[in-house]
Amino acid sequence: MTESRVTVVVATRDRRDELRRTLTHLGRLSPPPPVVVVDNGSTDGTGEAVRTDFPDVQLVEHDHNLGCAARNTGVARARTPYVAFSDDDSWWEEGALEAAADAFDAHPRMGLVAAAVLVGANGRPDPVNADLAHSPLPADEDLPGPRVLGFLACAAVVRRSAFVQAGGFDPLLFFGGEEALLAQDLAALGWGLCHLPEVRARHHPSSLRPPSTWRRRLEARNALLAAWLRRRPGVALARTAEAARRSLNDPDSRAALTGALRLMPRAVAGRRPLPARVERDLALLESR
């Protein structure tokens, strides 16, 4: 049997039964991809379930929650040229990973594929699909699809060498909008990111999701941190001023701003301004 060119990395925490479903689906793919599960300190028996029910899966167990950076651990264990990410409530359709690998083989500057996402049992197209397909960014002739600067982590395939060069997901962000920063870092290094609608992931949103308020606050906090990590000073200052204005009347904005200010020294210390060409692309996206 032909060996897969793509390793699937799954970060998980306390979703044992949903992870079982995801690993079952991944195990049915042909050729079966190597799978690395990174457990972010689960307390529900996740590790034991993986060892017992999926002995071919490589399991890495952290004793605490690393957030999005757990995916970096999985990529470090991969031995294939390409790596796909799944969440514990998502998986890849038959043929998707091989289609992505073929595209990477044929387009050496391509660093990331943003897949199409089908949601739930009826396969409803996620609204992000249309945004990716109709990206306003000018096309690049050496990429096989629309050029993008965003993706969903549960529906992305990366060239492993590009991911490592970019430093992976930034642990400072923990969770929430971490994809945007990685997309910018890949683009800054000259890697192309594009959308391929024929590469499809299935997403069955978990019933164990954290409160929406928690996620809104993290995403707003991380957007502000990301601005200070990479964007030009005028953008970072404007985003901070807007966050301060909203925080006067909105508890979520106030919590996000407080959290960002607490981490701001680390963000400024890790600051790497984006090239002008990437700033221009972001300005074009944001104008819409």
C-alpha positions as CSV (number, residue, x, y, z in Angstrom):
1,M,0.0,0.0,0.0
2,T,1.2,3.5,-0.9
3,E,2.3,5.4,2.2
4,S,0.7,8.7,3.0
5,R,2.7,11.9,2.5
6,V,0.6,13.7,5.2
7,T,0.7,13.3,8.9
8,V,-2.5,14.3,10.8
9,V,-1.9,16.2,14.1
10,V,-4.8,16.3,16.6
11,A,-4.6,18.4,19.7
12,T,-7.2,17.4,22.3
13,R,-8.3,18.0,25.9
14,D,-11.1,16.2,27.8
15,R,-13.1,15.1,24.7
16,R,-12.3,11.4,24.8
17,D,-15.5,10.1,23.0
18,E,-15.3,12.7,20.3
19,L,-11.7,12.0,19.7
20,R,-12.5,8.4,19.3
21,R,-14.9,9.3,16.5
22,T,-12.3,11.5,14.8
23,L,-9.6,8.8,15.0
24,T,-12.0,6.2,13.6
25,H,-12.7,8.4,10.6
26,L,-9.0,9.1,10.0
27,G,-8.2,5.4,10.3
28,R,-10.5,4.7,7.3
29,L,-8.7,7.0,4.9
30,S,-6.7,5.4,2.1
31,P,-3.8,5.5,2.4
32,P,-4.1,5.7,6.2
33,P,-2.1,8.8,7.3
34,P,0.2,8.7,10.3
35,V,-1.7,10.3,13.2
36,V,-0.2,12.1,16.2
37,V,-2.5,12.9,19.1
38,V,-1.3,15.6,21.5
39,D,-3.2,15.5,24.8
40,N,-3.3,18.8,26.6
41,G,-3.6,17.5,30.1
42,S,-6.9,15.6,29.9
43,T,-8.4,14.2,33.0
44,D,-11.1,12.0,31.4
45,G,-9.0,9.0,30.4
46,T,-8.2,10.3,26.9
47,G,-4.7,9.0,26.9
48,E,-5.7,5.5,28.0
49,A,-8.4,5.3,25.4
50,V,-6.0,6.2,22.6
51,R,-3.4,3.6,23.8
52,T,-6.1,0.9,24.1
53,D,-8.3,1.6,21.1
54,F,-5.8,3.1,18.6
55,P,-2.4,1.5,19.2
56,D,-1.1,2.7,15.8
57,V,-1.6,6.4,16.8
58,Q,1.4,8.2,18.3
59,L,0.3,9.7,21.6
60,V,2.0,12.7,23.2
61,E,0.8,13.6,26.7
62,H,1.3,17.0,28.3
63,D,0.7,17.5,31.9
64,H,-1.0,20.9,31.4
65,N,-2.8,22.7,28.6
66,L,-0.5,24.3,26.1
67,G,-3.3,25.6,24.0
68,C,-2.6,26.0,20.3
69,A,1.1,25.3,20.8
70,A,0.3,21.7,21.4
71,R,0.1,21.4,17.6
72,N,3.8,22.4,17.4
73,T,4.6,19.3,19.5
74,G,2.7,17.1,17.0
75,V,4.5,18.6,14.0
76,A,7.9,18.0,15.6
77,R,7.0,14.3,15.7
78,A,5.9,14.1,12.1
79,R,8.2,12.4,9.6
80,T,6.2,13.3,6.4
81,P,6.8,16.4,4.3
82,Y,3.2,17.6,4.9
83,V,1.1,17.9,8.0
84,A,-2.7,18.3,8.3
85,F,-4.4,19.5,11.4
86,S,-7.6,18.1,12.8
87,D,-9.4,19.1,16.0
88,D,-11.0,16.3,18.1
89,D,-14.3,17.1,16.5
90,S,-13.1,17.2,12.9
91,W,-11.5,14.9,10.3
92,W,-10.6,14.8,6.6
93,E,-12.7,13.4,3.7
94,E,-11.4,10.6,1.6
95,G,-8.9,11.8,-1.0
96,A,-8.5,15.3,0.6
97,L,-5.0,14.7,2.0
98,E,-3.6,13.1,-1.1
99,A,-5.0,16.0,-3.2
100,A,-3.3,18.5,-0.9
101,A,0.0,16.5,-1.1
102,D,-0.2,16.5,-5.0
103,A,-0.7,20.3,-4.9
104,F,2.3,20.7,-2.6
105,D,4.5,18.5,-4.8
106,A,3.5,20.5,-7.9
107,H,3.9,24.0,-6.3
108,P,7.1,24.3,-4.3
109,R,6.4,27.8,-3.0
110,M,3.0,26.8,-1.5
111,G,3.3,26.6,2.3
112,L,-0.3,26.1,3.4
113,V,-3.6,24.9,1.9
114,A,-6.8,26.3,3.5
115,A,-9.4,23.6,2.9
116,A,-13.2,23.8,2.5
117,V,-15.2,22.9,5.6
118,L,-18.4,20.9,5.7
119,V,-20.3,21.2,8.9
120,G,-22.5,18.6,10.7
121,A,-24.1,15.4,9.4
122,N,-25.6,17.1,6.4
123,G,-22.3,18.6,5.3
124,R,-23.4,22.3,5.3
125,P,-20.7,24.5,3.7
126,D,-19.1,26.7,6.4
127,P,-19.4,30.4,5.5
128,V,-15.6,30.6,5.6
129,N,-15.6,28.7,2.3
130,A,-17.1,31.6,0.3
131,D,-14.7,34.0,2.0
132,L,-11.7,31.9,1.0
133,A,-13.0,31.2,-2.6
134,H,-13.6,34.9,-3.2
135,S,-10.4,36.3,-1.7
136,P,-9.7,39.8,-3.0
137,L,-5.9,39.2,-2.9
138,P,-4.3,39.3,-6.4
139,A,-3.6,35.8,-7.7
140,D,-0.1,34.4,-7.9
141,E,0.7,32.3,-11.0
142,D,2.7,29.8,-9.1
143,L,-0.2,28.9,-6.7
144,P,-3.1,26.5,-7.7
145,G,-5.9,28.4,-6.0
146,P,-7.1,31.8,-4.6
147,R,-4.4,33.4,-2.5
148,V,-5.5,33.8,1.2
149,L,-4.2,35.2,4.5
150,G,-6.4,33.2,6.8
151,F,-7.6,29.6,7.5
152,L,-9.2,27.4,10.1
153,A,-6.7,25.3,12.0
154,C,-9.0,22.3,11.9
155,A,-9.0,22.5,8.1
156,A,-5.4,23.3,7.1
157,V,-2.5,21.4,5.6
158,V,1.0,22.8,5.8
159,R,4.3,22.1,4.3
160,R,6.2,20.9,7.3
161,S,9.4,22.8,6.5
162,A,7.5,26.1,6.1
163,F,5.6,25.6,9.4
164,V,8.9,25.0,11.2
165,Q,10.6,28.0,9.6
166,A,7.7,30.2,10.7
167,G,7.9,29.0,14.2
168,G,4.5,27.3,14.3
169,F,1.6,28.6,16.4
170,D,2.6,31.2,19.0
171,P,2.1,30.0,22.5
172,L,1.5,33.5,23.7
173,L,-2.0,33.4,22.1
174,F,-3.0,30.1,23.7
175,F,-6.3,29.8,21.7
176,G,-8.5,32.0,19.6
177,G,-7.5,33.5,16.3
178,E,-4.0,32.0,16.4
179,E,-4.3,31.1,12.7
180,A,-4.1,34.8,11.6
181,L,-0.6,35.2,13.1
182,L,0.8,32.0,11.5
183,A,-0.7,33.0,8.2
184,Q,1.1,36.4,8.4
185,D,4.4,34.7,9.4
186,L,4.3,32.3,6.5
187,A,3.5,35.1,4.1
188,A,6.3,37.3,5.5
189,L,8.8,34.5,4.7
190,G,7.6,34.3,1.1
191,W,5.4,31.2,1.4
192,G,2.2,31.1,-0.6
193,L,-1.1,30.3,1.1
194,C,-4.1,29.3,-1.0
195,H,-7.6,27.8,-0.9
196,L,-8.3,24.5,-2.6
197,P,-12.0,23.7,-2.5
198,E,-11.4,20.1,-3.5
199,V,-9.5,19.6,-0.2
200,R,-12.3,19.1,2.3
201,A,-12.6,18.6,6.0
202,R,-15.6,17.6,8.0
203,H,-16.4,19.5,11.2
204,H,-19.0,18.2,13.8
205,P,-18.8,21.0,16.4
206,S,-18.3,19.6,19.9
207,S,-21.0,19.5,22.5
208,L,-18.3,20.3,25.0
209,R,-17.3,23.7,23.7
210,P,-16.3,26.3,26.3
211,P,-18.7,29.3,26.8
212,S,-18.9,31.7,23.9
213,T,-18.0,34.6,26.1
214,W,-14.7,32.9,26.9
215,R,-13.9,32.5,23.2
216,R,-15.0,36.1,22.3
217,R,-12.7,37.5,25.0
218,L,-9.7,35.4,23.9
219,E,-10.2,36.2,20.2
220,A,-10.4,40.0,21.0
221,R,-7.4,39.8,23.3
222,N,-5.4,37.9,20.7
223,A,-6.3,40.2,17.9
224,L,-4.8,43.1,19.9
225,L,-1.7,41.1,20.8
226,A,-1.2,40.1,17.2
227,A,-1.3,43.7,16.2
228,W,1.5,44.5,18.5
229,L,3.4,41.4,17.5
230,R,3.4,42.1,13.8
231,R,1.5,45.2,12.5
232,R,2.9,48.6,11.9
233,P,2.7,51.0,14.9
234,G,-0.2,53.0,13.5
235,V,-2.4,49.9,13.2
236,A,-1.4,48.6,16.7
237,L,-2.1,52.0,18.3
238,A,-5.4,52.4,16.5
239,R,-6.5,48.9,17.6
240,T,-5.6,49.6,21.2
241,A,-7.4,52.9,21.2
242,E,-10.5,51.3,19.8
243,A,-10.3,48.5,22.3
244,A,-10.1,51.1,25.1
245,R,-13.1,52.9,23.8
246,R,-15.2,49.8,23.6
247,S,-14.1,48.7,27.1
248,L,-15.9,51.6,28.7
249,N,-19.3,50.0,28.1
250,D,-18.6,46.4,27.1
251,P,-17.5,43.8,29.7
252,D,-16.1,41.5,27.1
253,S,-14.0,44.3,25.5
254,R,-12.8,45.3,29.0
255,A,-11.7,41.8,29.8
256,A,-9.9,41.4,26.5
257,L,-8.1,44.7,26.9
258,T,-7.0,43.8,30.4
259,G,-5.7,40.4,29.3
260,A,-3.8,42.0,26.4
261,L,-2.2,44.6,28.6
262,R,-1.1,41.9,31.0
263,L,0.8,40.1,28.2
264,M,1.8,43.2,26.3
265,P,5.5,43.2,27.5
266,R,5.9,39.8,26.0
267,A,4.2,40.8,22.8
268,V,6.5,43.9,22.3
269,A,9.6,41.8,23.1
270,G,8.6,39.3,20.4
271,R,7.7,42.0,17.9
272,R,8.6,41.2,14.2
273,P,7.1,43.8,11.9
274,L,5.6,42.5,8.7
275,P,7.0,43.3,5.2
276,A,5.2,46.1,3.4
277,R,3.8,43.7,0.9
278,V,2.0,41.7,3.6
279,E,0.7,44.9,5.2
280,R,-0.7,45.9,1.8
281,D,-2.5,42.6,1.5
282,L,-3.9,42.9,5.1
283,A,-5.1,46.4,4.3
284,L,-6.9,45.2,1.2
285,L,-8.6,42.4,3.2
286,E,-9.5,44.8,6.0
287,S,-11.0,47.3,3.6
288,R,-13.7,44.8,2.9
